[in-house]
Amino acid sequence: MSTERRIFCIIHTDLIAVSKQDLRPNILHLLAAQCANLLYKGIEEGA
């Protein structure tokens, strides 16, 4: 597993943990998750 992928997994796991603690819909969690997904796609494509 590449370093970038490991970092992404850590970020993603943290986001899931935070989301589960706070059951209220939180736009910041959604935006952060979306940013992490875009970052991951960029890494996968070698950008």
Residue, then its C-alpha position, 0 to 999 in steps of 0.5 A: m500500500s502506498t503512503e498516499r493510500r495509507i494517509f487516505c485510509i487514516i483520514h477516511t477512518d477518522l471521518i467515519a469515526v467522527s460521523k458516527q459520534d455526531l448523528r446530526p447531519n453535518i455539512l462539514h463532515l460531508l464536505a470533508a468526506q467529499c474532499a478526501n474522495l477527490l484527493y484519493k481519486g487524484i492519487e489513484e490517477g497519479a495527479 
